[in-house]
């Protein structure tokens, strides 16, 4: 990992599994594809808001490459990593992206692998992203979720941040005031 990337404290889950956190890197494309492969179709739908079954491997890999090509001036992604026998596995990803460097609002998204949900990984990822957003002078994080994504709704409500929700058709717009934390 490049030296200019911050390090984040690892956490020990209630089952004694240790999860570390780090920034997503350009070399992580294959790990990100593996992460996608371990998501249930329901989790994929809740994250991408469309059905992904039948998507070609080439398209999945190209999308993962696009997501790992991060401009640090406008975007940030943090991964939750489970390591076993010197092999890293992503179990969660959170990211934000701004339209341009001057923006003080960024769109965010979060996904936790099904077999690691309900273990507070999403909570840790959200807090890390908010702290990094503050450092980058981002005032607001926004996102669109499906109302059926109850795990993310609960996560955001319990996060202790100033969060608002507004229905927009079949989606819910989420707005986090980072300045109030």
Secondary structure as UniProt FT lines:
FT   TURN            3..4
FT   STRAND          11..12
FT   TURN            14..15
FT   STRAND          18..23
FT   HELIX           26..28
FT   HELIX           29..37
FT   HELIX           41..48
FT   TURN            53..54
FT   HELIX           57..68
FT   TURN            72..74
FT   STRAND          75..84
FT   TURN            85..86
FT   STRAND          87..97
FT   TURN            101..102
FT   STRAND          105..112
FT   HELIX           114..116
FT   TURN            117..118
FT   HELIX           121..135
FT   TURN            136..137
FT   STRAND          140..146
FT   TURN            147..148
FT   HELIX           150..158
FT   STRAND          162..168
FT   TURN            169..170
FT   STRAND          171..177
FT   HELIX           178..180
//
